[in-house]
Amino acid sequence: MPALNCLLAMSELRMNAGAAGAIEPRDYHLAEEPHVANGTALGFWLYLMSDCLIFAALFATYGVLGRSYAAGPTGADLFDLPLVAMNTAFLLLSSITFGFAMLKKQQGKVSATLGWLAITGVLGLCFLGLELYEFSHLLHEGAGPGRSAFLSSFFTLVGTHGLHVTFGLIWLIVLMLQINKHGLTPENNRRLMCLSMFWHFLDVVWIGVFTFVYLMGVL
Amino acid sequence: MSAHDIHAGHAHDGHDDHHHDDAGPHSTFSGYMTGFVLSIILTAIPFWLIMAKVIEGRSTAVLVLGAFAIVQILVHMYYFLHMNSKVEAGWTLLSTIFTVIFVVIALSGTLWVMFHMNANMMPHHDEPAAISAPQS
């Protein structure tokens, strides 16, 4: 870390100066704030970790309330596993296509990057469409979030993940327009790196959702 | 030589907007494909176990599914999010470990406390309805 090295070098210099008997005026501030190299990645990672805490709270809520059916339908009655498997496949595929977009970005190929990003966006839309279909189906059957504590926590957890995917899609479209207009500039590359972390993170959260909500819900 | 001059030596990477490392870690095709194949396997097996009703016992199923989920999360972290101890001089890993510890305490603590609260709030069927001395 350059900032730390800089501070160490400074303190060494001061000690040498002290030994030589020459006392120079001390200044306790730097003219410029030290920057960590590639600080954006670390900052965005910290955001993702705090997002992780939100999902942890929602998972804990679901863990507590997930069996409180209030004499209503249970997970085994409601969940359609082939549908969930398809949704999982969409999200997993969109993760790898985003990876391909990042590889094309590394090679500096603008149109190939945009192509893979477009495929990622379509897969994300398919995921969202299936999830909305599932939600409307549940509401139609009278299994809305007001039916039982189980369904309240289910809609909150899965809905929050769906909202994240929605905002990821908006971000993706805006970034595609930016890349189309300005090309793979350093700024756009940085944004693309952040979005790729966000997208892969949503896939990680979905692993928890399909395991703990859907698969364990039908047991 | 003042502190100013020393810092000037680092001025070129002071503005990370134009730093070449800022585009993220270098990723490879084989890395992504390895992660993809592993996560397909780690997704397909749990779905198969449940949909084909291979596992009967509930607690066994919870343990097995939980293990698959943890392994798959690690695979995603390593192959897709390019996580290792060297990224950002270890700060990424450190913040992740902190988050994991926090999440484990929050989840296990919540489930533990709430389970016992539910169990203790249950009416005791083998006792008269009148208020009895608290049972330990």
Boltz contact constraints between the chains, C-beta under 6 A:
constraints:
  - contact:
      token1: [A, 1]
      token2: [B, 89]
      max_distance: 6.0
  - contact:
      token1: [A, 2]
      token2: [B, 10]
      max_distance: 6.0
  - contact:
      token1: [A, 6]
      token2: [B, 7]
      max_distance: 6.0
  - contact:
      token1: [A, 6]
      token2: [B, 10]
      max_distance: 6.0
  - contact:
      token1: [A, 9]
      token2: [B, 6]
      max_distance: 6.0
  - contact:
      token1: [A, 10]
      token2: [B, 3]
      max_distance: 6.0
  - contact:
      token1: [A, 32]
      token2: [B, 14]
      max_distance: 6.0
  - contact:
      token1: [A, 35]
      token2: [B, 14]
      max_distance: 6.0
  - contact:
      token1: [A, 35]
      token2: [B, 16]
      max_distance: 6.0
  - contact:
      token1: [A, 37]
      token2: [B, 13]
      max_distance: 6.0
  - contact:
      token1: [A, 37]
      token2: [B, 16]
      max_distance: 6.0
  - contact:
      token1: [A, 37]
      token2: [B, 19]
      max_distance: 6.0
  - contact:
      token1: [A, 37]
      token2: [B, 21]
      max_distance: 6.0
  - contact:
      token1: [A, 38]
      token2: [B, 21]
      max_distance: 6.0
  - contact:
      token1: [A, 38]
      token2: [B, 22]
      max_distance: 6.0
  - contact:
      token1: [A, 39]
      token2: [B, 16]
      max_distance: 6.0
  - contact:
      token1: [A, 42]
      token2: [B, 88]
      max_distance: 6.0
  - contact:
      token1: [A, 42]
      token2: [B, 91]
      max_distance: 6.0
  - contact:
      token1: [A, 45]
      token2: [B, 92]
      max_distance: 6.0
  - contact:
      token1: [A, 46]
      token2: [B, 95]
      max_distance: 6.0
  - contact:
      token1: [A, 49]
      token2: [B, 95]
      max_distance: 6.0
  - contact:
      token1: [A, 49]
      token2: [B, 99]
      max_distance: 6.0
  - contact:
      token1: [A, 52]
      token2: [B, 99]
      max_distance: 6.0
  - contact:
      token1: [A, 56]
      token2: [B, 103]
      max_distance: 6.0
  - contact:
      token1: [A, 56]
      token2: [B, 106]
      max_distance: 6.0
  - contact:
      token1: [A, 60]
      token2: [B, 106]
      max_distance: 6.0
  - contact:
      token1: [A, 60]
      token2: [B, 107]
      max_distance: 6.0
  - contact:
      token1: [A, 60]
      token2: [B, 110]
      max_distance: 6.0
  - contact:
      token1: [A, 63]
      token2: [B, 111]
      max_distance: 6.0
  - contact:
      token1: [A, 64]
      token2: [B, 114]
      max_distance: 6.0
  - contact:
      token1: [A, 81]
      token2: [B, 51]
      max_distance: 6.0
  - contact:
      token1: [A, 85]
      token2: [B, 47]
      max_distance: 6.0
  - contact:
      token1: [A, 88]
      token2: [B, 43]
      max_distance: 6.0
  - contact:
      token1: [A, 96]
      token2: [B, 36]
      max_distance: 6.0
  - contact:
      token1: [A, 99]
      token2: [B, 32]
      max_distance: 6.0
  - contact:
      token1: [A, 102]
      token2: [B, 27]
      max_distance: 6.0
  - contact:
      token1: [A, 103]
      token2: [B, 29]
      max_distance: 6.0
  - contact:
      token1: [A, 186]
      token2: [B, 18]
      max_distance: 6.0
  - contact:
      token1: [A, 189]
      token2: [B, 23]
      max_distance: 6.0
  - contact:
      token1: [A, 190]
      token2: [B, 22]
      max_distance: 6.0
  - contact:
      token1: [A, 193]
      token2: [B, 23]
      max_distance: 6.0
  - contact:
      token1: [A, 193]
      token2: [B, 24]
      max_distance: 6.0
  - contact:
      token1: [A, 200]
      token2: [B, 80]
      max_distance: 6.0
  - contact:
      token1: [A, 200]
      token2: [B, 81]
      max_distance: 6.0
  - contact:
      token1: [A, 204]
      token2: [B, 73]
      max_distance: 6.0
  - contact:
      token1: [A, 204]
      token2: [B, 76]
      max_distance: 6.0
  - contact:
      token1: [A, 207]
      token2: [B, 69]
      max_distance: 6.0
  - contact:
      token1: [A, 207]
      token2: [B, 72]
      max_distance: 6.0
  - contact:
      token1: [A, 207]
      token2: [B, 73]
      max_distance: 6.0
  - contact:
      token1: [A, 211]
      token2: [B, 65]
      max_distance: 6.0
  - contact:
      token1: [A, 211]
      token2: [B, 69]
      max_distance: 6.0
  - contact:
      token1: [A, 215]
      token2: [B, 46]
      max_distance: 6.0
  - contact:
      token1: [A, 215]
      token2: [B, 50]
      max_distance: 6.0
  - contact:
      token1: [A, 215]
      token2: [B, 65]
      max_distance: 6.0
  - contact:
      token1: [A, 219]
      token2: [B, 58]
      max_distance: 6.0
  - contact:
      token1: [A, 219]
      token2: [B, 61]
      max_distance: 6.0
